[in-house]
Amino acid sequence: PYIPLVFHDKNDNNTRDYSLTTDATNRIMDIQHHEKMYDGYAFIVLRNNDRTIPDLRGWWVEIGYGADTSNFGGSGNESEKTARLWVTNQQSFSAPGVVVTHLILEDIWRRWARLEVIFRGVAPYFQYNLDGSISGWEDTTPYGILEWLIETNLAQFDLAGSRAEMAGTLDALGDQDDGIINTQTPYFPIHKNYIETGLEIAQRALGLTKCYLRTRKSINFEVRYPQASDAVDAIYYSDQVPYFHEYVETESVLVPNYVLIFGNAGEDGLWTDFIWAQTPESLRGDNEELVSIVVAMPFVTDQGELETYRDAYIHRLQNRRVAGRLIIRHDPRLEIHDKLMIFDSRET
C-alpha cells in the first residue's frame, strides 16, 4: 500500500510527514477511518520510539490511500486524498519496547455541527419582523443558502476573528440539479427556537430537496442527486474479481409512509383558504401500517410548488426502505453516495 500522511499546522506553515512510503517517514501502525453521510472521524496510531512527534492538536491531514502501480503498468506511487481531518486528541503510550502516539481526528461535519451561525439584518439575510427576533433568507434557493454557509460562514466569525483554515468551496450543480435546489426560493427562517448551527441549517435546506451533500479533499463540497438512472460507480462479484466477502441487504417497513403537506396559511395565519397535497397510496406496502407525517409550509401559495416539496419528502422517505452492508477489500475509489452493483451467484 501507499498511504500519504502529511500533517499541516493551522496556517499551513509547518508539516510533518509520516507517510507509508519509505522507512524514513513511515510511522503508521494502525488507521481506523470512518466516513458517514454527515459525520467522519479517524484513529491513527504512530510509532514514536524516538519521541520526535510534536504536539499535533489542531493540525489537519488528508489521508491518502493507494498503491505502488509501477509493476502493473502504472506510474509508481498513486493515491487519492480523502476529506480533511483535524486532530482533536493526542495520547502518548509507553510499554516495554514500544512508544506510540495515538491520535483522534474529526472531519468538517463535526466542526460544522458545533458552529453556531450568528447574523443580523445584512444581505442576503434579514429579519422577518420588526423586533429582529427571527432571521432568515429572502428570495434565496437552497443551493444559495448552502453556498453562503460553506463559502462564507465556515471561515468567518466576526466576534472572535476568522477561521480561514476552514474556508470551503461548493461545486456547481452540473447534472445534479433536482429542479428544486436551485429553482425554488422557500420561506426559510432560522433561530426560531434556539441558535442553530451551520450543519443544522444546511440539513434543513437539503430537506426541502431531493439532494444530499458530500465532502472531499480541500474542504470541497459537492451536491449529489441520487437517481435510478445514475451510472454505476463500482461492481462487485461473489465469483470473480473484484470480489465481495459478504453482503447483507435489508428491506424495512417505511415509517412514516404517508406525507400530508399544507400551504397558504394566509396573512392572518388562520389557514382559511389552505391548499394541500398528499402521498400516493402506492408508497405504502399492502400489509403496512399507515403512519403519517404532517408538514406545514404556510408561505407556499402555489399548488404546483407545494406538490414539488411533497415529492421531495417522498423521495427522501423512499431512500430509507432498502439498506445494505457490504464487506470488501479496501477500495480507495469509493465515495459517499456512489452507486454500487452486487452480483451474487452463491448457493447454499
Secondary structure, DSSP 8 states (H G I E B T S, - for coil): -BB--EEE-TTSS-EEE--BTSTTT--EEEEEEEEETTEEEEEEEEE-TT------TT-EE--EEEEE-GGGTS-SEEEEE---EEEEEEEEEEETTEEEEEEEEEEHHHHHTT-B----S-TTEEESSTT---EEESS--HHHHHHHHHHTGGG--TTT---GGG--EE---TT---SSTTT----EEE-SSS--BHHHHHHHHHHTSS-EEEEEGGGEEEEE---TTS--SEEEESSSSSBEEEEEEEE---SS-EEEEEE---TTSS-TT-EEEE--GGGS-TT----EEEEEETT---HHHHHHHHHHHHHHHHTTSEEEEEEES--TT--TT--EEEE-----
